[in-house]
Structure formats: C-alpha cells, structure tokens
C-alpha cells in the first residue's frame, strides 16, 4: 500500500479518493466494461454528490475517455482507500505530466498546504494502469479550509503556469471545489462544485447559496 492508504470504512471519504471494491458492489445495471474494470483490480473514484452514512457516490474510470460510469456503493464494500495526498511523493516519468510533479511541489509544500494528485496522473500512480498520455494535464487538489486571498491565488497560479504542462488546480473549500484559475481571475463570482450541485458565489468559503442546476448522475474526472 501507499502511505496514506487505509481500510477504515468509518473514515471521512472525499471527492477524488480512490476506493477498491469487489465487482459485486456495483449496481446491477452497471455496464460490462465497468464490471470488467473492477474485476481487473481498478479502483473507483469518490465523486462529488450527496452521500449518506451508509453509501458513497463513486465513478468507474474506463480505458477510454468515453467510458465513465457513475454509481453509489455501500461503505461496507470498501476494502481500501488511497488519498490524493498519499501520492505526492510518487515518482514516474512515463509522460510529461508525471515529470512535472516535482516542479509543482515547492509552490504547494513550502507554504504548508495539504495537496494531492488527482485525475489521470493520480490514477496511474496509484494503480500502475497506463491511463495517461503525452498531452495529459497535471490535476491537483489543494485543501484550503481557510480563505485564500485572490492575490495569493494569482501568485500560485503564475508559479504553476511555468511548468511544462498545464496544471489544473482545484481549491477544496468547506463549500466545495473552486478552480484556482477562476479564483485568481478578476470575475466577481466564481463557480463552486458542491455535493448538491454547482453554484456561483463571490466567496467560496461562505455558506453555499444552493446549486444553480440540479445534480445529475454523471461522473467526470
């Protein structure tokens, strides 16, 4: 296991955590490719949607971009979890995005931020499955429980923009996730992705004002 892996099903599960389950944990209407993927040892990804004390919303990532399946599983079916934070010390160089992890680390680690690797790069580092390609972005999440000034967001954005690949950073606030690029911009409001759906706000750390669209059973990563 990677450092940071755990099997405690009572622990908090957050969007982008990778969860290993048995194929039988998927819904009966799951597509054959999703079942085959789980049987081959791939994890599911915790997705941003309402959850309960006993269930977790997840998504299955297939071999192609068009293969994405959203489902809900029981917590008791979880065998193992890997967090994005546990992957930051992983090293691989199969594609350019992987080579840029070390370049991103000083900008995020030096200030003491809690951050991790998500998307295709995180999935491949955690599983060894070759899902990245030469044009893959480096997707990162930064836990930001306290407000971040827009000027500081701009500094982080500018520093990461010097990397050789596009770096897509999500700031995880108590209300949901906001793109670093949006918060570093000049728009009066930005889009926050919350469990109940996306909403616009001038302050991603303030109470959610409610989704601008009803959540749907969709999985994107």
N, C-alpha and C positions, 0 to 999 in steps of 0.2 A: 504493500500500500504506500501511497504518497503520504508524507507528513500532512496532517490535517484531514485525512480520511477518517470516517467514523461510521459506526453502525447503530447508534442510538436513535431509534425512531421517534423519541420524545423531544429530540433537539430541534431547534428552530431550523426550518428549511427555507432558503431564499432563492429568488429567481437566479438562474444560471448555475446553481448547484447541479452536479451530475450524480444521478442515482442509479444504482444497479438493482434490477429486479428480475424475477422469473418471467418468462413469456406469458405464463398464465395469468399474470397480474393485469394485463391489458384487457380492455373491454372486448366482448365477444365479436363486435363489428370491426375490430382493428384489421387493417389491410394485411395481406400475407407478407408483403415486404417488411412491414414493421415487426411482425412476429419473428420473421427470419433474422432480422437485425438484432433483436434482443436475445434470441437463441444463440447467435454468434458471439455474444458477450458484450455488445454495446450497451452503454447506459442510456437512460432517458434524461432529459433536461428539465429541471423545475421551471415552469413558465409563470408569467405574471397574470394571475387570475384569482378569483376568490377561492379560498380553501376553508376547510373545517378542521376540527380537532382530530378527525379520523382520516381525512382524504387530502391529497396533494395534486394540484394540476401539473401535468408534465407534457413534454413533447418528445416524439421519437424523430431522430435525425437520420434520414436515409443516405444512400450512396450518392444521390444527386440533389441539386437544389430544389427540384420539384417534389421530392419525397420528404414531406413534413406532415406529421400526424399528431394532433392534439388529443389528449386523453386525461382522465383523472384516475389515480390509483389509491389504494388503501395504504396508510402508513405502515401497517403490519407486514406489507410485502417488500419493504425496503431492506436490502441486505447490506448496502454500503453506500456511502456518500463521499464525493470529492468536491471540495470548495474551490472557487477560482483563486483564492489566496494561497492555497497549498501548491499552486503550480508556478509561482513566480521565480522559484529557484531552478526550475527545469531548464535544460539546455538542449537545443536541437537546432539544426541549420538546414533542414531539407528545403525550405522555401524562404524567400526574403523576410517575410513577416516574423518568422521564428528568430532570425538573426537580429531583429531589432528589439527583442525583449530586454537585452542588457542595456541598450541605449535609452530605453524608457525608464528603467529602474531608478536612476539618480533623481529624476524630476519628481517621482512619486514617493520614493522611500525616504529621501533626506528630510522632507518636512514631517515625516512620521505618519503619512496617510496609510490606511489599510486599503490595499488594492489587490486586484487579481486579474487573471486572464480568462476571457470567455470566447465565444464564437468558435470558428473552425480551429484556430490555433490551440485554444484551451482544450477542445475536444480531442484533438490529435495528441497533445502532450499527455492527457490523462489516459488515453486508450491505446495509443500506438497505431490507430487506424488512419490511413493516409487520406484525410479529407481536405487538406489544404492544397492550394495551387499557387502558382507564381504570382498571381495578382491578388491573393488573399489580403484583407486588411488585418491589422493587429487590433483586436477588440479587447478593451479593458473596462473594468468597473472599479470605481473608487468609492469606498464607504465614506459618506460625508454627513454624519449626524448633525453637525453644527454648520450654520450658514457659511458659505464661501463667497467672498466679495467678487464682484464681476471683474475688477481689475486683476485680482489674483487668478481667476479663471482664465483671463486672457494671457497671463504670463505662462501658465501651464500649457495652454493650447499652443502658444507660439513655440515653446520649447519642444513639444512633441511633434510639431509640424516640420522640424528639421530632420526627422527620421527619414529613412529611405523608402518607407511605405506609409500609406495612410493609416493613421492611428485614430480609431473611433472609440471615444471615451464616454462612458455613462457615469454620471454622478448619482449615487444611490442616497436619496434623502429620506427622511421619515415618511414623506408623502408618496414616494415613488422615484422613478429614474428620469433624469433630465440630461440631454446631451450637453457635454462640456462646450461644444462649439456654439450651441444655442445660448447658453448662459454667458459665454464670453462675448456674445454679439451685442448689438445695440437695440434689438427689438424690446418693446415694453413688456411683452408677455412671452413665455416660452411653454412648450408642450411638455407635460409631465406624464409619464406612463405609470399609472397606479393599478393596483389589483382590480379595482372596479371599472377600469377603463381609462382612456387618456383624457386630460383636461388641460386648459390653458390657465396660467397664473402668472402674476408678476413676482411671486415669491415661492419658489419650490420647497421652502422649508415651512411655509404656513400650512394651516389646515386645508385639506383638499376641498375644492368647491363642487366636486361632483364631476362625473365623466361627461365629455361632450358627445360621446357616442356609446351606445350600449356595448358591453364586452361581447365578443363572439368566440366561438370555439375554433380559434386559429392559433397555429404555432409558427412563429418566425424566430430566427436567431441571428 
